[in-house]
Amino acid sequence: MKDTHWSEAVVKLAVWLSGLVEFEQAEQILAKVGQIAMSDSSIWRRSQVWGEQCRVVERNEGKLRMALPERGEVIRGERQQAEVMGVAIDGANVHIRGEGWKELKVGCVFEVEVAPQVDQSTYGQLELAHAVRNSYVAHLGGPAVLGQLVWAEAKRRHWTQAYETIALGDGAPWIWNVVAEHFYDSRQAVDWYHATQHLAHAAQLLHGEGSAAAQRWYQHYETALFQGQADRIGVQLTQAAQHKPRLADELRREAGYFRKNWRRMQYMELREDRLPIGSGAVESGCKQYRGRFNGPGMRWSRSGLERLLPIRSAIMGDQFDQLWQLARSLPPN
């Protein structure tokens, strides 16, 4: 596929910029940095044409994506297969014209490395697991397609060769359905931050927002939560609901959250096994998607956003050059 008006290098640069910044900003960057006069509408049209090519690469059941080198492999040469890998799944809202706010489902595949970090409470040094070399996929629609995309990305990165794997998410049932289908033999963990948010809400329900009693309850049960006693917290909240009829429904919902997920809340055990307990990698990814697609006044057509998604994902995963090579090798639409 060729663009007859501009050189391939210029078109590639314009498409890359379209995944980074707004089209008007891309026009300004090309003009000021490269002395290239390409209008924002021209940049948009080329991003749509090439974005569709990138979607073909992405949609082809991962077969073409398998040709993508792992992140950093082109620069550093063959890397040793990661012993521990992880996947994290979440969602971010984007505004679609005629539909309103819709959830963009996001998957992140990463390697796990352990690095020292200062404990803010004791100022001692801890060896904590971190997500590194993240790559991303996203889908505007149901979880089934997202599951296929994230599994294709995991396979491309030799997921099945890892010694240990972990899947992270919040308490949303659709996330764990995706995990059950594609990552069923991985360790599972509810993100620590989301779990403590639910714990804080339960403390406020029981003792009042901002009260000393709520703080004491939270601190006590935060320790229990970290130690893997989420089921005990669920029992406590269920019992409390019997004595607080006006708050009973909310307390039972929080109780259900901890009871249903207690097997995914073995945080001390995960730490001891040098595995991450937070899904910061995918949350960072969601922020990066929102940063490009949720600017002031932005309203997207569904097709327009869908064509930009693989471009944005490739940029975030440091794979744009490789994806471009695959896209340009496809026959014209």
N, C-alpha and C positions, 0 to 999 in steps of 0.2 A: 504494500500500500504506500503510495507516494503523495506528497503535497506539491503540486506543480508550481505554486507561486513563491513559496519560501523554501529555503534550504532545509534539509531534514534537521540539522542542528538547531536552527531557529525554532522550528515547529516543536521539537522535543523540549527546548527550553521554555517555550510558551505553555505547553501542556504541564510541565513540571511546576511552573509558577502557579498555574490554575489550581493545583492541588495544595498549594501553600497559602495563597492570599486571594483576596477578592479580585475579580477580573480587572476592575479599574486600577487597582494597585499593581497588578501584573503589567498592565499597559505602561504605567509610570516607570516601573523598574526597567523594562525593556528599553524605554526611551532614554532614561538617564544613565543607566549603566552600560547598555549595549549599543546606544544610538540606533535602535531599531524602532521604526514607526509601524506598530501593529495595534489596531484599535481593540478595545475591550470586547467588542462584538466578534471580531475575528478570533481573538483568543478563546472566547466562549465556544464558537463553532468548532474550532479545532479540538478543544477539550472534549466536546461531545462525540466527534468522530473517533478520536483515539481512545476515549473512555469506553466506547462501545467495543472496540477491539480488545481492550483490557478486560472487559466483562466476559468476552468469549474465552479468553485465556482462563479466567477465574471459574467460569461455569462448566468448563469441559471436564467435570468430575475430577479435577485436580491433576489430570494427565499432563497438561501443558505446564501447570505450576510445578510439577515434579522436576522440570528442567531448570527451575530457578536455583542457583547456588544458595546455601545457607548464608545468613547475614554475616558479612565480613569475610567470607571464604575467598572471594576474588582477590581481596587485598592481602590477606595473610596466608593464602595457600590452604591446603587441606588441614582442617582442624580435627583434633581428636573428638570422638563422639562424647557428648555430655553424659555423665553418669546419672544425673537427676534432671528431670524436665517437669514443667508444669503447664497447665492451661487455666486461664481465668476467663469468666464470662460475665457480662453485665449488659446494661442498656443505657442509652442516652436519647433524650427527646430532640426531634428536629421538626420544623414547621413545614408542612406540605400544603401547597395551594389547593383550596377546595376540600381539604381533609382535616386541617388543623394539626395539632401536635401529635406526632407518631413516634413510636419507639424504634430507634436504630439499635439493633442487637449487635453486640461487639464481642469478638473472641480474641484472646491474646495467648500466644504460645511462647514459652520462654525456657531458658536454662536456669538452673538453680546453682548459685555459688554462695559459699559461706565467707563472711568478712567480719572483722571486728567492728563493734559499735559501742559508743559510750552509753551506759545506763544512766538516764537523767535523774533517777532517784538516788542511786548509790554512787554515781560517778565511776563505777567500776567498768571494766571492759567485758562485753559480751560477744560471743561468736554467733552471729545471726545469719539466717539464710535470706538471700536476696534474689529477685528476678533480674536476669541479665539477658542481653541480646533478644529483646522482645520483637515479635512480628505480629501483625494484626490482620483480621478480616472483619467485615461488617456487612450486615444485610438489613434492608428496610422491609420487614415482613415477618413471617412466622419463624419459630425456632427450628423447624425441620431443615430449612435451607442453611441457616447459620450453622447448625450442627454439621452438615456436610462440608461446608467451607472450612470450618475450624479443624475438622478431622483431616481434610486434605492437606491443610497447612502443617498439622502435626506429623502426618506421614512423610511429607516432604522433608521435614527436619529430623527424620529417623526416630520418631517417637518410640517405636517398638523395640529399638535397640538400647533404650535407656534402662539402667538398673532399677531405678525408682521413679515413679511419676505421681503427681498430685493434681487434683482439680479443685479450684477455688471459686466461690461465688457467694452471693448473699442468700437469703432464704427463699427466693422466688422459685416456685415449683418448676417452671419451664426450664430453668437452668439445670436443675438436677435431672430432669427428663432427658435433656441433651447429654449430660454426663453419663446417665445410665445406658444410653444407646451407644455412645461412641467411646467412652472412657471408663467403662464399667469395672475394669481391674485396677484403677488408680485409687490412691488414697483420696479422701474427700474432706474438705474443710470449709465451713462457713467463715467468711472474712471476719476477723477479730473486731474490727471497727464497727461493722454492722451489728454484731452480737452485743457489743457494749452499748450501742445506741438503744437497742431494745431493752437492755437491762436498766439503763438510765430512765427510760420511759416508764418502766414498771415501778421504779423507785418513786417517781413523781406521782404516779397513780396511788401508790400506797400511803405516801407521807406528805405529799404536797410539793409543788415545784419550788426549788431553792431552799427547802428546809434543811436544818441540820440532821434531822432524822432520816431524810431521804439520802443525804450524803453518806451517813453511816451505813445505812442498808446497802447502798450501792457498793461501797468499798468492801464490805463484808462478802457480798455475793460476787463481786468481781474476782476475788481470790478463788471462790468456789468454781466460778465459770472457767477460769484458767486451768484449774486442777481437773477439769473434765466432769464436773458435777452439774451439768445443765439440766439433767432429769430432776435433780433435787430442787432446782430453782422452779421448774415447771410445777412440781408438787406444791411448793410454798405458795405460788401464785394461784393455783387452783383452790387451795384451802382459803386463801384470803378473799377470793371472789365470793365465797359463801357468806361473808360478813360485810360485804360492801355491794349491796344490790345495784346501786346506781352506776358503779364502775365494773360490775361483774363481767359484762361482755368484753370490755377492753382487757381486763385482767386474764380472762380465759383465752383471748387471742394471743396475748404474750406468753401465757403458759404453754399453749399449743406450739408456738414458735420454738421454744426451748425443748419441749418433749419430742417434737418431730425431728429436730436436728441434733440431738445430743450426741449421736455417734459422729457427727461432723464437727464437734466442738471439743475435741480432745487436744487442747492447745499445749498443755505441758508435754504430752507425749510427742506431739509433732515437733516442738522445739528441741526436745531431747534427740529426736531422730534427724535433726538439722534440716527441717523442712519449713517453708514459709507459712505463716498463719494469716497473712494479709493479702488482699487482692489489689494492691496499689498499682500494679502494672496495667491492669485493664481499666482501672479508674482513671489513671493517667491517659490511657488511650481514649476513653470517652471524652475527657476534657479536650484532647487534641482534635477529635472530630467536631465537638461543639465549637471549638475555637475557629474552625474553618467555615462551618455551616450555620452557626447561630449568631452571626453578627447583627447589629441593629437593623431592623426592618427586613431581614432576609426571609424570603418566602420562596420555596423551591418547587418546581414541578417534580413529580415523582421520577420521571425518566431522566430529567437533568441531574438530580442528585445521585441516582443510581449509577450513572455513567462516571461521575466524579469519585465515587466511593473507592473503586480499586486503585485509582491514581493516588488518592489520599492515603490509603492503607499501605501502598508500596513505599511512599515517601516516609511514612512513620516507621516502617520496618527496614529502611535503608536498602530497598530492593528495586527502586524505580528504574535504574539502568537496565537491570536484567529483565524486568517486566516489559520495558520498551522493546527490547530485542525480540522477545516472543511475540508481542503485538504486531510489530512491523513485518514479521515473517508470515503472518496470516494472509490469506487471499482477501481482496477487497470485498466489502459487504455488497 
